[in-house]
Amino acid sequence: MRACWLPLLSALWLAGCAGGGGTPPVDDAPGEATSGGGERYAMASDAYPQEPPDVSTVPDAEPRVEPRSRAGNRPTYEVWGETYHVLDDASGYVRRGTASWYGKKFHGYATSNGEIYDMYKMSAAHRSLPLPTYARVTNLDNQRSVIVRVNDRGPFHSEREIDLSYAAAARLDILERGTGRVRVEAIDPAAWQARRGESEPEPEPVTAAPSRASAAEADAPPAPRGADAVYLQVAALGSADSAGALRARLQSALSRPVRVSREAGLHRVQVGPLAGRTEIAPVRGELRRAGFDEAFVVEAAE
């Protein structure tokens, strides 16, 4: 999650920055070299993944109360001779500015707080927000928004406000241009969970009474089957456990059934089958209220 780590020559910058890039190491970022060398800097510029999975439906980061990271939160730090100050509290932070993104060059390397950067997750880098901070990032040109978890430092170009993961940039539709005009709003995790009623319930035992979704399913008229079945796909995940957890969460929040469809090594979490396309709009509304702004229609056999 960085800004383009290239020599300060405009011609090279224009040629090398596909979309975000990287910063030089921050002094308290574990796992990073102490100079501009190192394995990752062998790449002249950042790059798209060669065969990326579909990240358009990767769920937003889920705001939760966390302690400050032990690394990456010094009150001040210095990069390229410039001193930066870390905020004591992210409450009320709202800024407009330019977002960039970074991808393959930093995938699998340590972030400033010691975690491993995964370009397929909803994360970001920021110069001054405490680590971690949850923030909503909105593309001001198309009003798409995502929630990211800030766990790194950067970008260190003064004109940029935030560096996004590949997945977050894809959701905001700024991959091709490399940058976009955004609004960044810090989220208070405690208030977020209180609004959503998220004192998370314990998983019900197998013998428990039917869930809200299964009860609604029993009362609903028969839904289309086979080739006429309509679903809203929320995510396509590589982990069966993650897909199962997301299904359980959606099942408790929605009045429609939720399934996991396994295909080509991916676990597709889908709401449905729906009783015709007239149900798509109200189900999208339920998904938005549950924190899932993006879902797309699929038609598939059961």
C-alpha positions as CSV (number, residue, x, y, z in Angstrom):
1,M,0.0,0.0,0.0
2,R,2.3,2.6,-1.1
3,A,2.9,5.4,-3.6
4,C,5.2,4.9,-6.6
5,W,8.8,4.0,-5.5
6,L,10.7,5.3,-8.5
7,P,13.4,7.8,-9.1
8,L,12.3,11.3,-9.1
9,L,12.3,11.8,-12.8
10,S,9.0,12.6,-14.3
11,A,9.6,10.6,-17.5
12,L,10.3,7.4,-15.5
13,W,7.4,8.1,-13.2
14,L,5.0,8.3,-16.1
15,A,6.4,5.2,-17.6
16,G,6.6,3.1,-14.5
17,C,3.4,3.8,-12.4
18,A,0.8,1.4,-13.6
19,G,-1.5,2.2,-10.7
20,G,0.1,2.7,-7.4
21,G,3.5,1.3,-6.6
22,G,5.5,1.3,-3.4
23,T,7.2,3.4,-0.9
24,P,10.6,3.2,0.5
25,P,10.7,1.4,3.9
26,V,9.3,3.2,6.9
27,D,11.7,2.9,9.8
28,D,9.4,0.9,12.0
29,A,8.0,-1.4,9.4
30,P,9.0,-4.9,10.2
31,G,10.3,-7.2,7.4
32,E,11.5,-4.4,5.2
33,A,15.0,-3.6,4.0
34,T,16.8,-0.6,5.4
35,S,17.5,0.8,1.9
36,G,16.0,1.0,-1.5
37,G,17.2,-2.5,-2.3
38,G,15.5,-5.8,-1.6
39,E,13.7,-8.4,-3.6
40,R,10.5,-6.5,-4.3
41,Y,12.4,-3.5,-5.7
42,A,13.9,-5.7,-8.4
43,M,10.6,-4.9,-10.2
44,A,11.0,-1.6,-12.1
45,S,7.4,-0.8,-11.4
46,D,4.3,-2.2,-9.9
47,A,2.1,-4.6,-11.9
48,Y,-1.3,-6.2,-12.3
49,P,-1.5,-9.8,-11.2
50,Q,-1.1,-12.0,-14.3
51,E,-4.3,-14.0,-13.8
52,P,-6.3,-12.3,-11.1
53,P,-9.4,-13.8,-9.6
54,D,-12.7,-11.9,-9.8
55,V,-12.4,-9.4,-7.0
56,S,-15.4,-7.4,-7.9
57,T,-17.4,-9.1,-5.2
58,V,-14.8,-9.3,-2.4
59,P,-16.7,-8.2,0.8
60,D,-15.9,-5.0,2.5
61,A,-13.6,-5.1,5.5
62,E,-15.8,-5.6,8.6
63,P,-15.2,-2.9,11.2
64,R,-14.5,-4.3,14.6
65,V,-12.9,-2.9,17.8
66,E,-9.2,-3.7,17.8
67,P,-6.2,-2.5,19.8
68,R,-3.6,-0.4,18.1
69,S,-0.9,-2.4,16.3
70,R,2.3,-2.6,18.2
71,A,4.2,-1.6,15.1
72,G,3.6,1.3,12.7
73,N,2.1,3.7,15.2
74,R,5.0,5.9,16.3
75,P,3.8,9.4,17.0
76,T,6.2,10.6,14.2
77,Y,8.2,9.0,11.5
78,E,10.4,10.1,8.6
79,V,10.4,9.0,5.0
80,W,12.6,10.6,2.3
81,G,13.5,13.4,4.7
82,E,9.9,14.3,5.4
83,T,8.4,14.0,8.9
84,Y,4.9,12.6,9.3
85,H,2.6,12.6,12.4
86,V,0.3,9.8,13.3
87,L,-3.1,10.9,14.7
88,D,-4.0,9.9,18.3
89,D,-7.5,9.2,17.3
90,A,-9.2,8.7,13.9
91,S,-12.6,9.9,15.1
92,G,-14.3,12.4,12.7
93,Y,-11.6,12.1,10.1
94,V,-13.0,13.0,6.7
95,R,-10.8,14.1,3.7
96,R,-11.1,14.4,0.0
97,G,-8.1,13.7,-2.2
98,T,-6.5,11.3,-4.7
99,A,-6.4,7.5,-4.3
100,S,-3.8,5.3,-5.9
101,W,-3.4,1.5,-5.7
102,Y,-0.7,-1.1,-5.5
103,G,-0.6,-4.7,-6.5
104,K,1.8,-7.5,-7.4
105,K,5.0,-5.7,-6.3
106,F,4.1,-5.7,-2.6
107,H,1.8,-8.8,-2.5
108,G,3.1,-11.1,0.3
109,Y,5.3,-8.6,1.9
110,A,5.0,-7.1,5.4
111,T,3.0,-4.0,6.0
112,S,4.0,-1.3,8.5
113,N,2.1,-3.0,11.3
114,G,3.7,-6.4,10.6
115,E,0.8,-8.0,8.8
116,I,1.2,-9.5,5.3
117,Y,-0.2,-7.5,2.4
118,D,-2.8,-9.4,0.4
119,M,-3.8,-7.4,-2.7
120,Y,-7.0,-9.4,-2.9
121,K,-8.3,-8.1,0.4
122,M,-9.9,-4.8,1.3
123,S,-7.0,-2.9,2.8
124,A,-5.2,0.4,2.4
125,A,-2.3,2.6,3.4
126,H,-2.5,6.0,4.9
127,R,0.2,8.4,6.2
128,S,-1.5,9.5,9.4
129,L,-4.4,7.3,10.5
130,P,-3.7,5.0,13.4
131,L,-3.1,1.4,12.5
132,P,-5.5,-0.3,12.1
133,T,-8.3,2.1,11.1
134,Y,-11.5,1.2,9.2
135,A,-12.5,3.7,6.6
136,R,-15.1,4.2,3.9
137,V,-13.6,5.3,0.6
138,T,-16.0,6.7,-2.0
139,N,-15.1,7.3,-5.6
140,L,-16.4,10.8,-6.2
141,D,-16.8,10.2,-9.9
142,N,-19.1,7.2,-9.8
143,Q,-20.2,7.2,-6.1
144,R,-19.0,3.6,-5.6
145,S,-17.8,3.0,-2.1
146,V,-15.8,0.3,-0.1
147,I,-14.8,-0.2,3.4
148,V,-11.1,-0.8,3.9
149,R,-8.9,-1.7,6.9
150,V,-5.8,0.6,7.0
151,N,-2.8,-1.4,8.1
152,D,0.1,0.3,6.3
153,R,1.8,3.6,5.8
154,G,1.8,5.6,2.5
155,P,1.3,7.0,0.0
156,F,4.2,9.4,0.2
157,H,3.3,11.6,-2.7
158,S,1.9,14.8,-1.2
159,E,-1.0,15.0,-3.7
160,R,-2.4,11.6,-2.7
161,E,-4.6,10.8,0.2
162,I,-4.7,7.0,0.4
163,D,-3.3,3.9,-1.3
164,L,-5.7,1.1,-1.9
165,S,-5.3,-2.6,-2.4
166,Y,-5.9,-4.1,-5.8
167,A,-9.3,-5.4,-4.7
168,A,-10.4,-2.1,-3.3
169,A,-9.3,-0.2,-6.4
170,A,-11.2,-2.7,-8.6
171,R,-14.4,-2.2,-6.6
172,L,-14.0,1.5,-7.0
173,D,-13.2,1.2,-10.8
174,I,-9.9,3.1,-10.6
175,L,-7.6,0.3,-11.8
176,E,-7.2,1.4,-15.4
177,R,-6.6,5.1,-14.6
178,G,-4.4,4.3,-11.7
179,T,-5.8,7.1,-9.5
180,G,-9.2,8.5,-8.7
181,R,-10.9,11.3,-6.7
182,V,-12.1,10.0,-3.4
183,R,-13.6,10.8,0.0
184,V,-12.1,9.0,3.0
185,E,-14.2,8.7,6.1
186,A,-12.9,7.0,9.3
187,I,-15.4,4.6,10.9
188,D,-15.9,4.2,14.6
189,P,-16.1,0.3,14.9
190,A,-18.0,0.4,18.2
191,A,-20.7,2.8,16.8
192,W,-20.8,0.7,13.6
193,Q,-21.5,-2.5,15.5
194,A,-24.0,-0.8,17.7
195,R,-26.0,0.5,14.7
196,R,-26.0,-3.0,13.2
197,G,-26.9,-4.7,16.4
198,E,-23.7,-6.7,16.3
199,S,-23.3,-8.3,19.6
200,E,-22.6,-11.4,17.5
201,P,-24.9,-14.3,18.4
202,E,-23.4,-17.6,19.2
203,P,-23.8,-20.2,16.4
204,E,-27.0,-22.2,16.9
205,P,-26.7,-25.9,17.6
206,V,-28.0,-28.3,15.0
207,T,-31.2,-28.9,17.0
208,A,-32.1,-25.2,17.4
209,A,-35.3,-23.8,16.0
210,P,-35.3,-22.7,12.3
211,S,-33.5,-19.5,11.5
212,R,-35.1,-16.4,10.3
213,A,-34.1,-17.2,6.8
214,S,-35.3,-20.8,6.8
215,A,-38.6,-19.7,8.4
216,A,-39.1,-17.1,5.6
217,E,-38.2,-19.7,3.1
218,A,-40.9,-22.0,4.4
219,D,-43.6,-19.3,4.2
220,A,-42.5,-18.0,0.8
221,P,-44.1,-19.2,-2.5
222,P,-42.1,-21.8,-4.4
223,A,-39.1,-20.1,-6.1
224,P,-38.0,-20.9,-9.7
225,R,-35.8,-23.9,-10.1
226,G,-33.3,-25.2,-12.7
227,A,-32.5,-22.9,-15.6
228,D,-35.0,-20.3,-14.4
229,A,-33.4,-19.8,-10.9
230,V,-32.2,-16.3,-10.2
231,Y,-29.5,-15.5,-7.6
232,L,-27.6,-12.4,-6.3
233,Q,-23.9,-13.3,-5.9
234,V,-22.2,-11.5,-3.0
235,A,-18.7,-13.0,-3.2
236,A,-16.5,-15.7,-4.8
237,L,-14.0,-16.9,-2.2
238,G,-11.2,-19.4,-2.3
239,S,-11.7,-20.6,1.3
240,A,-14.7,-22.9,2.1
241,D,-14.5,-21.8,5.7
242,S,-14.7,-18.1,4.8
243,A,-17.6,-18.8,2.4
244,G,-19.4,-20.7,5.1
245,A,-18.9,-17.9,7.6
246,L,-20.2,-15.4,5.1
247,R,-23.2,-17.5,4.3
248,A,-24.1,-17.8,8.0
249,R,-23.8,-14.1,8.5
250,L,-26.0,-13.4,5.5
251,Q,-28.5,-16.0,6.5
252,S,-29.0,-14.3,9.9
253,A,-29.3,-10.8,8.3
254,L,-31.6,-11.6,5.3
255,S,-35.1,-12.8,4.8
256,R,-34.0,-15.0,1.8
257,P,-32.1,-18.2,1.6
258,V,-28.4,-18.2,1.0
259,R,-26.3,-20.9,-0.6
260,V,-22.6,-21.6,-1.4
261,S,-22.1,-22.8,-5.0
262,R,-18.8,-24.5,-5.6
263,E,-17.3,-24.1,-9.1
264,A,-13.8,-24.1,-10.5
265,G,-12.1,-24.0,-7.1
266,L,-14.2,-21.0,-5.9
267,H,-17.0,-20.9,-3.3
268,R,-19.7,-18.5,-4.6
269,V,-21.9,-17.1,-1.9
270,Q,-25.3,-16.4,-3.5
271,V,-28.7,-15.2,-2.2
272,G,-31.6,-17.1,-3.7
273,P,-33.2,-18.6,-5.6
274,L,-35.5,-15.6,-5.9
275,A,-39.1,-15.6,-7.0
276,G,-38.4,-13.8,-10.2
277,R,-36.5,-10.6,-11.1
278,T,-39.0,-8.5,-9.3
279,E,-37.3,-9.6,-6.1
280,I,-33.9,-8.4,-7.1
281,A,-34.3,-4.7,-6.1
282,P,-35.7,-5.5,-2.6
283,V,-33.0,-8.1,-1.9
284,R,-30.3,-5.6,-3.1
285,G,-31.8,-3.2,-0.5
286,E,-31.5,-5.8,2.3
287,L,-27.9,-6.5,1.2
288,R,-27.0,-2.8,1.4
289,R,-28.4,-2.5,4.8
290,A,-26.3,-5.5,5.8
291,G,-23.2,-3.8,4.5
292,F,-22.9,-5.4,1.1
293,D,-23.2,-2.7,-1.6
294,E,-22.2,-4.8,-4.6
295,A,-23.9,-8.0,-5.8
296,F,-24.7,-9.2,-9.3
297,V,-27.3,-11.3,-10.8
298,V,-26.6,-14.9,-11.9
299,E,-28.8,-17.5,-13.4
300,A,-27.9,-21.1,-12.5
301,A,-29.3,-24.5,-12.0
302,E,-29.7,-25.6,-8.4
